Amino acid sequence: MSSWWKDVMDRRPWWMNGLMLFSAFMAFIYCPWDWLMRPVAEAEDVWFGILFRGSLAKITEPLHWAIYAAGAYGFWRMKAWMWPWAAVYVAQVAFAMFVWNIAYVGGFGGFMAGLASGGAFAALAVALWNSQEQFGRRRASLKDRYGDWALVTGASAGIGVEFARAIARDGMSCVLSARRKDRLDELASELEQNYGIETKIVTADLTNPDDAKQLAKAVEDLDLGLLVNNAGFGYAGRFDKQDGDRLEQMVQVNCMAPVILTSRLLPKMIERNRGAIVFTGSVAGRQPVPLHGLYSATKAFDLFIGESLWAELRDDGIDVITLEPGPTESEFTAVAGEDREVGEPAANVVAACFEALGRQPSVISGWFNWFRSCISRFTPRSTTALIAQEVMRKQTPPEMQ
Ligand SMILES: NC(=O)c1ccc[n+]([C@@H]2O[C@H](COP(=O)([O-])OP(=O)(O)OC[C@H]3O[C@@H](n4cnc5c(N)ncnc54)[C@H](OP(=O)(O)O)[C@@H]3O)[C@@H](O)[C@H]2O)c1
């Protein structure tokens, strides 16, 4: 915990840490109290040094709240959009301090207080203005962080293809694995041509544990620094109407294959003291999903193993993350036998994963998916399950319900 906190605080200078903590205090404690609890008659808000009172102040408070929430998040992540807006907002505070003290305190005392407080905030505004390069700083490439080679399972379609493209773009050579060799050949030529990297193709049917073991063996001589456990599939329908063999295969591909590959490839990463492992989970792993029950259970498995390893391996130089996509453009729905609209582009999902890798144990792609999963945390389990069942009914063929 203490090394995690140190990592977080090392991302910016001490005075920016102070601004981040102050923004968090305003966003989580003061502004909600000010807006929701404080009586209207006592409400006060200052903008550009002008004091607003009563309902006029109440109306502007959500804006203050939003600004501090954005500030806390922006400093936390050191987002590029913080420049110049953090400096501009703090300059506004400096101006407001000066004007407010002169207008509402008055006299020589008010002038001096305005000068002191306005001056302090003006200095902060200047420091923020001069800190542009600290926001949105480009991180080292995947190759520089993890090594020469990556293994992507499920690289013949959908999210796996985009994983391979993003990894190759960052200069890593790729081992591509799936069952459909023609697809892998096509992707390999594209990556070699576009990014000048090396590729290796290993076909494997991950329903068979021996294939997963063979795959791990086929890459043991490479400097493998990144393992993407992405292969997986869903299967829509009532449990008693589903084919038992296919259910078992789903557990093999979605759960057992990542266990086999991770346990076999991790020791070398630990020896080298660097590496990264991605588990592709799903937002379905955050809650029960009737008519997709076993699938959601396999994805809960991926979430928990990934988040646990994130903590266990932190001090060994290994980054672990579980990516939790919502509905994403791929062949998933066709394979699962679902009938639903396609979702966000697979490339966006992969970008969210690599943005978060090394920073957090799991990431839900897309704000709407994140929002939905937050709601399900606060609703009773029965309500969550029954709502999900209604949603799934619309997507599942009648004969499978
Ligand atoms: N798309 C979504 O809406 C969504 C949402 C949340 C999570 N996910 C997760 O994202 C991951 C990728 O899925 P996707 O959406 O990209 O689906 P996809 O387009 O169907 O791709 C699935 C990949 O997994 C491979 N695969 C399936 N069964 C396999 C087996 N027995 N052995 C080896 N490889 C196998 C497929 O390759 P071959 O068929 O060539 O073997 C393919 O490359 C999965 O883990 C899925 O659960 C997807």
Ligand as a Chemical Component Dictionary entry (heavy atoms), coordinates in Angstrom:
data_LIG
# 
_chem_comp.id                   LIG 
_chem_comp.type                 NON-POLYMER 
_chem_comp.pdbx_formal_charge   0 
_chem_comp.three_letter_code    LIG 
# 
loop_
_chem_comp_atom.comp_id 
_chem_comp_atom.atom_id 
_chem_comp_atom.alt_atom_id 
_chem_comp_atom.type_symbol 
_chem_comp_atom.charge 
_chem_comp_atom.model_Cartn_x 
_chem_comp_atom.model_Cartn_y 
_chem_comp_atom.model_Cartn_z 
_chem_comp_atom.pdbx_ordinal 
LIG N1  N1  N 0  -16.862 -7.938  -27.956 1  
LIG C1  C1  C 0  -17.422 -7.718  -26.796 2  
LIG O1  O1  O 0  -18.515 -7.143  -26.727 3  
LIG C2  C2  C 0  -16.708 -8.113  -25.541 4  
LIG C3  C3  C 0  -17.123 -7.551  -24.350 5  
LIG C4  C4  C 0  -16.474 -7.884  -23.171 6  
LIG C5  C5  C 0  -15.412 -8.772  -23.204 7  
LIG N2  N2  N 1  -15.021 -9.332  -24.366 8  
LIG C6  C6  C 0  -13.888 -10.282 -24.328 9  
LIG O2  O2  O 0  -12.907 -9.879  -25.255 10 
LIG C7  C7  C 0  -12.132 -11.002 -25.657 11 
LIG C8  C8  C 0  -11.977 -10.972 -27.156 12 
LIG O3  O3  O 0  -13.248 -11.158 -27.736 13 
LIG P1  P1  P 0  -13.712 -10.381 -29.046 14 
LIG O4  O4  O 0  -14.799 -9.494  -28.671 15 
LIG O5  O5  O -1 -12.565 -9.858  -29.779 16 
LIG O6  O6  O 0  -14.391 -11.622 -29.812 17 
LIG P2  P2  P 0  -14.038 -12.290 -31.215 18 
LIG O7  O7  O 0  -13.991 -11.290 -32.291 19 
LIG O8  O8  O 0  -14.982 -13.446 -31.334 20 
LIG O9  O9  O 0  -12.556 -12.872 -30.985 21 
LIG C9  C9  C 0  -12.331 -13.958 -30.126 22 
LIG C10 C10 C 0  -10.914 -14.450 -30.312 23 
LIG O10 O10 O 0  -10.718 -15.555 -29.431 24 
LIG C11 C11 C 0  -10.222 -16.652 -30.202 25 
LIG N3  N3  N 0  -10.730 -17.920 -29.688 26 
LIG C12 C12 C 0  -12.018 -18.272 -29.449 27 
LIG N4  N4  N 0  -12.078 -19.563 -29.092 28 
LIG C13 C13 C 0  -10.810 -20.031 -29.095 29 
LIG C14 C14 C 0  -10.229 -21.282 -28.852 30 
LIG N5  N5  N 0  -10.956 -22.360 -28.551 31 
LIG N6  N6  N 0  -8.894  -21.415 -28.949 32 
LIG C15 C15 C 0  -8.126  -20.372 -29.300 33 
LIG N7  N7  N 0  -8.617  -19.144 -29.555 34 
LIG C16 C16 C 0  -9.946  -18.995 -29.476 35 
LIG C17 C17 C 0  -10.775 -16.439 -31.605 36 
LIG O11 O11 O 0  -9.907  -17.042 -32.562 37 
LIG P3  P3  P 0  -10.251 -18.350 -33.435 38 
LIG O12 O12 O 0  -11.729 -18.412 -33.598 39 
LIG O13 O13 O 0  -9.521  -18.128 -34.721 40 
LIG O14 O14 O 0  -9.686  -19.475 -32.659 41 
LIG C18 C18 C 0  -10.669 -14.928 -31.724 42 
LIG O15 O15 O 0  -9.410  -14.547 -32.143 43 
LIG C19 C19 C 0  -12.859 -12.229 -25.125 44 
LIG O16 O16 O 0  -12.189 -12.695 -23.969 45 
LIG C20 C20 C 0  -14.246 -11.697 -24.749 46 
LIG O17 O17 O 0  -14.815 -12.432 -23.719 47 
LIG C21 C21 C 0  -15.632 -9.020  -25.550 48 
# 
loop_
_chem_comp_bond.comp_id 
_chem_comp_bond.atom_id_1 
_chem_comp_bond.atom_id_2 
_chem_comp_bond.value_order 
_chem_comp_bond.pdbx_ordinal 
LIG N1  C1  SING 1  
LIG C1  O1  DOUB 2  
LIG C1  C2  SING 3  
LIG C2  C3  SING 4  
LIG C2  C21 DOUB 5  
LIG C3  C4  DOUB 6  
LIG C4  C5  SING 7  
LIG C5  N2  DOUB 8  
LIG N2  C6  SING 9  
LIG N2  C21 SING 10 
LIG C6  O2  SING 11 
LIG C6  C20 SING 12 
LIG O2  C7  SING 13 
LIG C7  C8  SING 14 
LIG C7  C19 SING 15 
LIG C8  O3  SING 16 
LIG O3  P1  SING 17 
LIG P1  O4  DOUB 18 
LIG P1  O5  SING 19 
LIG P1  O6  SING 20 
LIG O6  P2  SING 21 
LIG P2  O7  DOUB 22 
LIG P2  O8  SING 23 
LIG P2  O9  SING 24 
LIG O9  C9  SING 25 
LIG C9  C10 SING 26 
LIG C10 O10 SING 27 
LIG C10 C18 SING 28 
LIG O10 C11 SING 29 
LIG C11 N3  SING 30 
LIG C11 C17 SING 31 
LIG N3  C12 SING 32 
LIG N3  C16 SING 33 
LIG C12 N4  DOUB 34 
LIG N4  C13 SING 35 
LIG C13 C14 SING 36 
LIG C13 C16 DOUB 37 
LIG C14 N5  SING 38 
LIG C14 N6  DOUB 39 
LIG N6  C15 SING 40 
LIG C15 N7  DOUB 41 
LIG N7  C16 SING 42 
LIG C17 O11 SING 43 
LIG C17 C18 SING 44 
LIG O11 P3  SING 45 
LIG P3  O12 DOUB 46 
LIG P3  O13 SING 47 
LIG P3  O14 SING 48 
LIG C18 O15 SING 49 
LIG C19 O16 SING 50 
LIG C19 C20 SING 51 
LIG C20 O17 SING 52 
# 
